[in-house]
Amino acid sequence: MINVLASCFILLISLMCFSGADAEIITASGCSVSMSGYLTGFAREYEKRTGVRVLVRGSGSIAGMEDLKSRRVDFAASCRKKFPADPADIEFIQVAWDAMVFIVHTSNPLENISIDQAMDILSGRTTNWKQLNGKDLPVKIFASEPGQGLSGIEHNVKEMLFNGREAPRLRNKIPLASSGIVEQIIEKTPEGFAVSGFSSARYRSVKMLKLNNVRPSRDNISSNKYPFKRPLFLLVPIDPKPEVRKFVAFALSTDGQKLIGSLGAVSLMDEK
């Protein structure tokens, strides 16, 4: 009897290993906001529905682009639009909406910020929270700056706040590799200030400030009441694997868009 049970167990393990080895796998890296905001959960659900394993990791839009260019991954995620210098053989496909948000530690008494006040912080004119009726603490700015090209957030700050000009280099600004790391640091830093994406920041223990008295929320972003709305993209080569093509097609389908919305992100269908 024991030998029979042992044989059955070995057979079961063999079948499991064979099934795992036989399963189709596609990989992705890129925009941390996309990964936390919808893509990780979306990939898990897609795997349940299709049996195709989708392995994703947040590394930042620039790293995702580089991974895709060198074919280390099958597709990538980005929160910035295509630049003329980007490879012509990589297609940017919008699958969701997001918004640029200003985040602080949960202990910060500030609830609302104006665009001018945010600009004063990012330009170095406001250096202590007491200038905004907060605590007597120096402002520490944490920024997603990978060091090679502009991150998605860097691009958004440049275009939406500085009218296409580079944001100034400040002594109180600490560059970090990705938005995911920025959000983690803000969770632990009472004097911290950062710009991130709504889709990922809502999962963190941070305070998303109202902007001009408008709360960042799915409804306010989809209806354009909240400013600084921005698209989220999937990046694919012009000759993608068939399973990548199917994955993107599902993301754009009615069911896929409903799934993206159910994960808390702003789907294309949510736009009003």
Secondary structure, 3 states (H helix, E strand, C coil): CHHHHHHHHHHHHHHHHHHHHHCCEEEEEECHHHHHHHHHHHHHHHHHHHCCEEEEEECCHHHHHHHHHCCCCCEEEECCCCCCCCCCCEEEEEEEEEEEEEEECCCCCCCEECHHHHHHHHCCCCCEHHHHCCCCCECEEEEECCCCCCCHHHHHHHHHCCCCCCCCCCCCEEEECCHHHHHHHHHHCCCEEEEEEHHHHCCCCCEECEECCECCCHHHHHCCCCCCEEEEEEEEECCCCHHHHHHHHHHHCHHHHHHHHHCCCEEHHHCC
